[in-house]
Amino acid sequence: PWGVRRFYVRDPFGRLVNILSHR
């Protein structure tokens, strides 16, 4: 998904951690 890519560029750490925690 291109949406995830956009988050990575914006906040690879903040978003990544949030996604992992959400899962």
CHARMM-style PDB file with segment names, atoms N, HN, CA, C and O in Angstrom:
ATOM      1  N   PRO     1       0.829  -1.224   0.000  1.00  0.00      PROA
ATOM      2  CA  PRO     1       0.000   0.000   0.000  1.00  0.00      PROA
ATOM      3  C   PRO     1       0.857   1.264   0.000  1.00  0.00      PROA
ATOM      4  O   PRO     1       1.863   1.343   0.705  1.00  0.00      PROA
ATOM      5  N   TRP     2       0.451   2.244  -0.793  1.00  0.00      PROA
ATOM      6  HN  TRP     2      -0.366   2.180  -1.366  1.00  0.00      PROA
ATOM      7  CA  TRP     2       1.247   3.496  -0.858  1.00  0.00      PROA
ATOM      8  C   TRP     2       1.053   4.309   0.423  1.00  0.00      PROA
ATOM      9  O   TRP     2       1.904   5.132   0.762  1.00  0.00      PROA
ATOM     10  N   GLY     3      -0.049   4.090   1.135  1.00  0.00      PROA
ATOM     11  HN  GLY     3      -0.740   3.421   0.860  1.00  0.00      PROA
ATOM     12  CA  GLY     3      -0.312   4.866   2.366  1.00  0.00      PROA
ATOM     13  C   GLY     3       0.767   4.602   3.409  1.00  0.00      PROA
ATOM     14  O   GLY     3       1.237   5.524   4.075  1.00  0.00      PROA
ATOM     15  N   VAL     4       1.153   3.341   3.546  1.00  0.00      PROA
ATOM     16  HN  VAL     4       0.770   2.592   3.006  1.00  0.00      PROA
ATOM     17  CA  VAL     4       2.191   3.006   4.541  1.00  0.00      PROA
ATOM     18  C   VAL     4       3.498   3.692   4.162  1.00  0.00      PROA
ATOM     19  O   VAL     4       4.227   4.180   5.026  1.00  0.00      PROA
ATOM     20  N   ARG     5       3.785   3.724   2.875  1.00  0.00      PROA
ATOM     21  HN  ARG     5       3.193   3.327   2.173  1.00  0.00      PROA
ATOM     22  CA  ARG     5       5.052   4.327   2.415  1.00  0.00      PROA
ATOM     23  C   ARG     5       5.105   5.801   2.845  1.00  0.00      PROA
ATOM     24  O   ARG     5       6.142   6.292   3.290  1.00  0.00      PROA
ATOM     25  N   ARG     6       3.989   6.483   2.706  1.00  0.00      PROA
ATOM     26  HN  ARG     6       3.146   6.084   2.344  1.00  0.00      PROA
ATOM     27  CA  ARG     6       3.947   7.911   3.043  1.00  0.00      PROA
ATOM     28  C   ARG     6       4.257   8.082   4.547  1.00  0.00      PROA
ATOM     29  O   ARG     6       4.983   8.997   4.935  1.00  0.00      PROA
ATOM     30  N   PHE     7       3.711   7.208   5.365  1.00  0.00      PROA
ATOM     31  HN  PHE     7       3.121   6.465   5.050  1.00  0.00      PROA
ATOM     32  CA  PHE     7       3.940   7.314   6.817  1.00  0.00      PROA
ATOM     33  C   PHE     7       5.419   7.085   7.132  1.00  0.00      PROA
ATOM     34  O   PHE     7       5.993   7.755   7.991  1.00  0.00      PROA
ATOM     35  N   TYR     8       6.023   6.133   6.427  1.00  0.00      PROA
ATOM     36  HN  TYR     8       5.557   5.588   5.730  1.00  0.00      PROA
ATOM     37  CA  TYR     8       7.438   5.819   6.660  1.00  0.00      PROA
ATOM     38  C   TYR     8       8.304   7.062   6.458  1.00  0.00      PROA
ATOM     39  O   TYR     8       9.190   7.369   7.256  1.00  0.00      PROA
ATOM     40  N   VAL     9       8.013   7.764   5.362  1.00  0.00      PROA
ATOM     41  HN  VAL     9       7.294   7.515   4.714  1.00  0.00      PROA
ATOM     42  CA  VAL     9       8.811   8.964   5.049  1.00  0.00      PROA
ATOM     43  C   VAL     9       8.554  10.058   6.083  1.00  0.00      PROA
ATOM     44  O   VAL     9       9.460  10.803   6.456  1.00  0.00      PROA
ATOM     45  N   ARG    10       7.293  10.143   6.542  1.00  0.00      PROA
ATOM     46  HN  ARG    10       6.557   9.538   6.238  1.00  0.00      PROA
ATOM     47  CA  ARG    10       6.932  11.197   7.500  1.00  0.00      PROA
ATOM     48  C   ARG    10       7.494  10.870   8.889  1.00  0.00      PROA
ATOM     49  O   ARG    10       8.152  11.707   9.507  1.00  0.00      PROA
ATOM     50  N   ASP    11       7.239   9.668   9.370  1.00  0.00      PROA
ATOM     51  HN  ASP    11       6.705   8.988   8.868  1.00  0.00      PROA
ATOM     52  CA  ASP    11       7.729   9.277  10.708  1.00  0.00      PROA
ATOM     53  C   ASP    11       7.964   7.770  10.756  1.00  0.00      PROA
ATOM     54  O   ASP    11       7.119   7.020  11.245  1.00  0.00      PROA
ATOM     55  N   PRO    12       9.109   7.333  10.251  1.00  0.00      PROA
ATOM     56  CA  PRO    12       9.431   5.891  10.198  1.00  0.00      PROA
ATOM     57  C   PRO    12       9.457   5.277  11.596  1.00  0.00      PROA
ATOM     58  O   PRO    12       9.186   4.089  11.767  1.00  0.00      PROA
ATOM     59  N   PHE    13       9.784   6.094  12.584  1.00  0.00      PROA
ATOM     60  HN  PHE    13      10.005   7.059  12.445  1.00  0.00      PROA
ATOM     61  CA  PHE    13       9.875   5.554  13.954  1.00  0.00      PROA
ATOM     62  C   PHE    13       8.549   5.706  14.696  1.00  0.00      PROA
ATOM     63  O   PHE    13       8.036   4.739  15.259  1.00  0.00      PROA
ATOM     64  N   GLY    14       8.006   6.894  14.697  1.00  0.00      PROA
ATOM     65  HN  GLY    14       8.423   7.680  14.240  1.00  0.00      PROA
ATOM     66  CA  GLY    14       6.746   7.146  15.409  1.00  0.00      PROA
ATOM     67  C   GLY    14       5.615   6.306  14.827  1.00  0.00      PROA
ATOM     68  O   GLY    14       4.860   5.671  15.562  1.00  0.00      PROA
ATOM     69  N   ARG    15       5.506   6.310  13.488  1.00  0.00      PROA
ATOM     70  HN  ARG    15       6.120   6.826  12.890  1.00  0.00      PROA
ATOM     71  CA  ARG    15       4.413   5.553  12.847  1.00  0.00      PROA
ATOM     72  C   ARG    15       4.683   4.051  12.968  1.00  0.00      PROA
ATOM     73  O   ARG    15       3.770   3.277  13.256  1.00  0.00      PROA
ATOM     74  N   LEU    16       5.926   3.643  12.750  1.00  0.00      PROA
ATOM     75  HN  LEU    16       6.668   4.271  12.516  1.00  0.00      PROA
ATOM     76  CA  LEU    16       6.247   2.216  12.797  1.00  0.00      PROA
ATOM     77  C   LEU    16       5.874   1.640  14.158  1.00  0.00      PROA
ATOM     78  O   LEU    16       5.236   0.591  14.248  1.00  0.00      PROA
ATOM     79  N   VAL    17       6.276   2.334  15.203  1.00  0.00      PROA
ATOM     80  HN  VAL    17       6.794   3.186  15.130  1.00  0.00      PROA
ATOM     81  CA  VAL    17       5.989   1.868  16.566  1.00  0.00      PROA
ATOM     82  C   VAL    17       4.480   1.812  16.793  1.00  0.00      PROA
ATOM     83  O   VAL    17       3.972   0.875  17.408  1.00  0.00      PROA
ATOM     84  N   ASN    18       3.778   2.813  16.296  1.00  0.00      PROA
ATOM     85  HN  ASN    18       4.191   3.574  15.796  1.00  0.00      PROA
ATOM     86  CA  ASN    18       2.325   2.863  16.474  1.00  0.00      PROA
ATOM     87  C   ASN    18       1.660   1.682  15.776  1.00  0.00      PROA
ATOM     88  O   ASN    18       0.776   1.038  16.339  1.00  0.00      PROA
ATOM     89  N   ILE    19       2.082   1.407  14.568  1.00  0.00      PROA
ATOM     90  HN  ILE    19       2.800   1.931  14.110  1.00  0.00      PROA
ATOM     91  CA  ILE    19       1.492   0.298  13.803  1.00  0.00      PROA
ATOM     92  C   ILE    19       1.774  -1.032  14.510  1.00  0.00      PROA
ATOM     93  O   ILE    19       0.890  -1.881  14.628  1.00  0.00      PROA
ATOM     94  N   LEU    20       3.010  -1.202  14.975  1.00  0.00      PROA
ATOM     95  HN  LEU    20       3.728  -0.513  14.879  1.00  0.00      PROA
ATOM     96  CA  LEU    20       3.379  -2.457  15.645  1.00  0.00      PROA
ATOM     97  C   LEU    20       2.572  -2.616  16.925  1.00  0.00      PROA
ATOM     98  O   LEU    20       2.094  -3.708  17.231  1.00  0.00      PROA
ATOM     99  N   SER    21       2.423  -1.539  17.663  1.00  0.00      PROA
ATOM    100  HN  SER    21       2.811  -0.652  17.414  1.00  0.00      PROA
ATOM    101  CA  SER    21       1.682  -1.579  18.933  1.00  0.00      PROA
ATOM    102  C   SER    21       0.206  -1.870  18.656  1.00  0.00      PROA
ATOM    103  O   SER    21      -0.436  -2.631  19.381  1.00  0.00      PROA
ATOM    104  N   HSD    22      -0.319  -1.253  17.598  1.00  0.00      PROA
ATOM    105  HN  HSD    22       0.201  -0.635  17.009  1.00  0.00      PROA
ATOM    106  CA  HSD    22      -1.731  -1.444  17.249  1.00  0.00      PROA
ATOM    107  C   HSD    22      -1.988  -2.914  16.915  1.00  0.00      PROA
ATOM    108  O   HSD    22      -3.023  -3.479  17.269  1.00  0.00      PROA
ATOM    109  N   ARG    23      -1.009  -3.521  16.220  1.00  0.00      PROA
ATOM    110  HN  ARG    23      -0.168  -3.063  15.933  1.00  0.00      PROA
ATOM    111  CA  ARG    23      -1.171  -4.913  15.806  1.00  0.00      PROA
ATOM    112  C   ARG    23      -1.132  -5.788  17.046  1.00  0.00      PROA
ATOM    113  OT1 ARG    23      -1.249  -7.010  16.944  1.00  0.00      PROA
TER     114      ARG     23
END
